[in-house]
C-alpha cells in the first residue's frame, strides 16, 4: 500500500498512525450545530512584570472590542467554525480574549483559552527562539555549515527529477547548508504538502513523510541548491536537531527548561498528559458543501524525534505569553528569554533579494494554496513571514507572522506594539472563511485599541 493511502494526515509535524487518510477525511459522525460559548472575556492589561500563571488577571467586558465578539460568535453559530479562540495583547499585557463555540461539538464541550490545540507550524517560532538563545551564547552561528554540528548534512543531494523508469535522479548540492538556510526555508528542503516532486519521491521510495516523526524522513533530498530560492520545508525540524545536539537535551526538556517554565507555559509541550488530552479540541474537515466533519487527529506520542517544525501542542493563553515575550524584546513576567537586539534581528529580512512566494498545494485535502500577502513583496526573518507594506487590516509594514496547519494564525507588529493570535482546528489549511475571520479579528483589535 502506498504512503498516500496509509498516511493519517500530512502535517508540519508528526502524528500517530492510527487511521488511514480516508478514515481521517471521511469517517466520523455527523456534525451537530456549534453553540456559541459565552466567551466575551476581555482582559485589562496584566501588569508587565507579573509572572504569568501566578498573576491575578483583572478581567472586564471592554465594549471597545465588542465587534470582535460579534464576528467570532457569528462564526461559531453559523458553523463556519466548530469553535474559535482569539487573544490580543500590547506590550502592557493581554487586552482581548474571546472564545466561542465548542471544543467538541458532539460532546457539547465548550471551547476556551485553556483548551489544548495542536500548534503544528506555530512550533517553528519557538524552535527559532531556542536557536537564537544558542547563538547568543556563542554555541551556534547563522552562517556556519550545519554539517559541523550534524554530520548527516555533510553531503546533501538535490532531486533533479525522475528517469524514464520513474526512479529519482539525484546530484550533489553545489554548496553547504548553513544554519541560516535552515531557519529561513532556503536550504532546499521542502514539504510534500506543497511539492509535487517530494510527494512523488515519497511514493516511489517509501520514505516516510515528516508527519510520522520517524527519522527516515530526514533522508529527504533537497529540491534546489541551498540559498537559491525560498520554499517552505522541513528546515526547522533540522534546526530542532541542532538544538538537541548542542544542548545535549531533547527538545522536550530544552524547551521546558529554557522557554516554557520561565514564561509560565505549563500547558505546552510535545508529550501530552492524560489531563491535557481530555482538553484537546477536536479537529474538523471542511466538506465540499461547507459543513464540518470531525476526524481523529493526534501527534505521535512515542516519536522517534521531537518535531521542531510542528510537533507542539499548547493553549492559546500559553502561546500569547510567548508572543508577548517577543513583543517586549525578549522579556516577560520577569524572565529574560532573549536579548532585545536578538529579537530585533529576528524581525529583519534574512533572505536578501529572494522573495517568499505562494505555496502551491500538492495535496488539497490538507492545504489550499497559500500566499499570506498576494501582490506584495514579502520576506522571511528568523523565522517569520515579513510584510513589507502595511497589511489590509491594521498591521504595520515590517510586522511578522505565521500559522499552523489546522488554521491557527498569529502576527506581531513591532511598530504599533500589538500582537494577536486566533485558534481553530480545521483542515484544509488556509480555509477562506477562517482567513476572513482572522482578518476581521485583526481589524477589530486595532480599532478597539484606538477606541479604548
N, C-alpha and C positions, 0 to 999 in steps of 0.2 A: 504494500500500500504506500502511496506517495506521501511526502511531507504535507502536501496541500490538503489531503483528506484526513490526516490524523492530527493536525495541529489544533490545539484547543483555542488559541487566539494568537494573533500576531500583535504583540505589544512591545513598547520600547523598554522591556524588562523581561520578566520571566513569570511563568505560572505553572500550576500543576497540570499534568497530562491525564486528567480525569475524564474529559469529554472530547468527542470529535468536534471538528469545526462545524459540521452540520448540526450536531447536538446543540452547540452553543448558540448558533444563529437561529435555529428553528424550533427547539424544544423548550417548552415551559408553558405553564398555564396561562390563560388569557389575562390581559391587563385589566384591572378594575380602575375606576376613576380615581385620580390623585386628589387627596383632600388637602387644602392649604393649611399649613400649620400657622398658628397664631404667633408668627416669628418676628413681629415688628419690634425687634430688640436693638436699640442703638446704645453705644457707649458714649459717655463723656470721655474725653481723653484721659488715659491712665497716666498717673504721674510717671515721668520719664525714667526715674531711677528705681522704681519698684521692681522687685524680682517677679517676673511673670510666673503665674501659677500660685503665688503667695499673696499677691495684692488683692485687696477687696475692691473689685471693679464697680464703680458707680454707674448704674445703668439708668437711662432715661429714654422716653419716647420723643425723639427730636423730630419735629414736624418738617424741618428743612429737608429731610431725606424721605418724606412720605412718597414722592414719585417712585423711588426705588422699590419701596414696599409694594406699591401698586403693580408694577410690571412683574416683579418676582411672583407675587401672589397669583396674578393672572396667568402666568406661565404654568404654574402648578395646577390651577383649576381647569385650564384648557387642555391638560395632558401634553403640553409642549415638553415638559419635563416631569418625571415622577417626583423629584424633589430637587431643591436647589438651595445652596448656602452662599452668601456673599459677605465679604468683610472689606472695609476700607479703613485706612489709617493715614495719619500725618506723622511727622516726627515727634509730636507730643503724645501720640497714642492712638488706640482704636476709636474711630468716630462713628462707624456704622457696622452693624451686624444684623443680618436678616436671614431667616431660614423658613422655607415654605414647602409644603408637600410632605412626601413620605420617603423614608429610607428604604422601606419595603412596602409596596402598595398592597400586596396580598395579605401581609401580616398586619397592615394598618399601623406600623411603627412610624412615628414622626421623625423627620429629619431635623438635625440641629448642628450647631457649630462644633459639637463634640462627637458627631458621627464620624466613623472611620471611613476614609476613602483611599483608593489606590492612586498614588500620586503619579506613577509612571514617569513620563519625561520631566515632570516638575522635580524629580530627583536630581536632575542634572545640575541645577543651580547649587544644590548642597554639595555635590561632588566637586564642583568648581571651587566653592569656598574652601573645602578641605585641601585641594591642591594649592590654593593661594596661601593657606597657612604654612604649608611646607616650603613654598617659595620665599615667604617672609623669613623663615628660619634658615634659609640658605641651603636647604636639602634638595631643592629642585629648581631648575631653571627653564624658562619658557622655550628657549631656543636650543636646548641640548637635545641630542638624539635620544628618543625614548628607549632605544635599544641598550643604552648604557645602564638602564635600570631593569628593563625587561628584555633579555636576550632573544626571546622569541620574535621580537620585532626587527631583528637584525637584517633579514633578507626578505622583505615583503615582495609579494608577487601581484602583478596587475592583470586583471581579467580583460583580455582584448576581444573576446567573442567566443564563438563555438565553431568547431570544424564541421566538415560535411557529415561526420558521424555523430554530431551532437555533443562532442566532448569539449570541455573548456580549453581555450587557448590562453596560456599564461606567459608572462615575461617578467623579468626583474624590474623593480621600480628604479627610476632614474636618480632618485635622491632619498636620503633617510627621512623617516617620520620623526618630527620633533614633538615636544610636549605641546607647543602652541598649536600645531596641526591637530592634535587630538582634542584640544579644548575648543577649537573653532570650526570643526567639521570640514577641514580642508586636508585631512590625512589621506583621503581616497577610500576609506571605509564607508559603507552605505548601510541602509536598512532595506530589507526585501519589500516592505510595505510600499516603498516609493521607488522601487528599482525592478524593472522587468528582468534585467540581467542577473541580479542576485537571486531573484525568485526562481529563475530557470536553473541557476547554479545549484541551489539547494535541492531542486528536484532531481537533477542529473547525478549529483554526488552523494546525496543522502546526508549532507551536512545539516546538523540541527540549527534551527533558527535561534537567534539570541534570546528569543522569548522563553525558551525552555530552561534557561540558567544551567546549561551544560557546557563544559569547557570546549567541547568540539566546535562550538560556534566561533571560537577565536581562530579557527583555521580559515576563515573567510578571506578571500582575496580583496585587494583594492580594486576600484573601478576606474581610477585615474591616478596619475603621479602626485605624490604629496605636494601641496601648495599650488596645484594647477587650477583648482576651482573650489567652490563651496558646494557641498552636498551633504545633507543630513545623514548621520550614520552612527555607528557603534563606538565612535572615538571616546565617548565619556565612560563606556564600560572599560576600555583600556585605561583611562585615567583613574578609574577606581582601583584597577590592578596596581597602578603606580603608587597610590596612597598606601595600599596594603604592603607593598614591597619595601617602601621607605620606612614606614612606621612599625613594621613587623606586627601589625594588628589586623584583624578582619575589619571590613568597613563597618560592620555592625557595632564593634567595640569602639573603633576610632570615632565614628560619628557621635555615638552616645557620649563619650568622654569629652570630646572637643567642641561639639556643637549643640547637641540636643540637651544634655544635662545643664550646661551653663545657661541656655536660653529657656529652660523650663518646658521643653518639648517632650513631655513624658509619654505622649501617645503617637510617637513617630519612630519608625524603625523598619527593619527587614523581616524580623521574626515576630509573629503576632501571638499574643496571649489568648487564652480561651475567652476571657472577658472582652478583649478588644474585638475578637472575631464576632461576638454577638452584637456588636455595634456597627458592623460593616454595612455600608449602603449597597443595595442590590444593583447590579449592572443591568441596563436595558438596551436592547437593539431597536433602532428605528426601523419600522416596517415600510413597505412601499406606499401604503396608504397614510403614512404619517403617524400611525399608532406606535406604542412602545410595548415590547415584549421582554419579560425578564429572562435572564440567562445566567448560568453559573460562571463565576469568574474568581480566581484566586491566584496570586503569585506563588511560585514554588516555595514551600516552607521547609524543604530539605534540599536547598540548591547546591550545585557544585561550585558556584561563585555568587557573591553578592553583587547585584547589578547596579553599578553607579549610574548607569544610564536610565534606569527605570524601575528599580525593584522596591522602592519605599512605599509604605502606607503612612497615613497621617491624618490628622484632623484639621479642619480649617483654622481653628484657633491656634493650633501649633504652628501652622505654616505662616500665618500672618505675623507671628513673633520673629520668624526667620526673615521675613520681608522687612519688618521694622528695623531689624539689626542692620540690614544693608542700607536702608533709607537713612539711618542715623550714623552712617560712616563706620560701621563695624561694631558698634556698642549697643547693647540693650539689656535692661534690667540689671545694670551694674556689671555686666560681663563684657569683656573685650574679646571679640571673636577674630576681628581683622583690624588692621590699621586703616585710618581714613584714606591714605594715599593708595592703599591696596584696593579698596572698594572703588575709588575713583578710576583706577586703571581698568577695573572690570567693566565699567560703563563705556570704555573707549573702543574705537574700531581697531580690531586686531587682524583684519583680513586685507588691509591695504586697498588696492584697486579692485579686488574681487567683489562680487555682489552676492547677496543672498537672493536666491531665485525660487520660483514656485516649486513646491514639492508635488510632483505629478504622481497620482496614485497608481500603483500596480495591483492593488488589492482593495477594490471599492467596498468590500464588506467591512473593512477596518478603518479606512480613511477616505474622505473626499480629497481631491487635490487642494493644496493649501498654499496660500500666499497671504500673509498677515497684512501686508500693505501693498495692494495691487497698484501698479503705476508709479510707485515710489521707489527710489533707490534706498535700500536698507542694507545695513552692515551687521557684523557679528562681533560681540565682545567676549567676555570670559565668565559665563557662557550664556549669552542672551542675544536675542534679535534687537537691533537698534533702529528705530525710525528716525530718519534724517530730517524729516519735516514734521510739523505739528500733526497729531492724529485727528481723526474726524470727530472724536467725542470728548476731547478736552486735554489729552496728554500733550506734553511739550515735545518739541524736537529734542532728540537726544535721550528720550526715555528708552527703557529696556523692558523686554517682556518675553514670555514663552508660555508653554502649555503642556498638558498631559493628554494622552491618547483618548481617555474617556471623557473628553470635553470639560477639562478643568483649565483655567487660564489665570494669569497674573500679569501685572505690569508694575514698574517702578518709575516714578517721574522725579528725577533728581533736581529738576528746576523748580517745580511747584511744591516739591517735598510731599508727594502723595503716592500711596500705593494701594492697589486693590486686587482682590482675587475672588473668583467665582468657581464653585464646585458643583459638578454633576457626575454621574457615572453612566455615560451613554455612548454607544457606538452607532454609526461610524464617526470618526474624528472630524472636526470642523463642520459639525451639523449646522446648517444655515440658520435654523431657528434659535439655537443656543448662541451662535455667534452674534446674532442681532440682540439677544438678551444681554450678553456681555457688553455690547456697545451701549445699550440703554442704561445698564448699571454704571458704567464709566461716566456717561453724561450726567446721570443723576448725582453721582458722588461729587463731581466738580461743581455742579450747580448748587448742590446742598451746602458745600463748603463756602461758596460765595454768599449764600443766604444766612448761614449760621452765625 
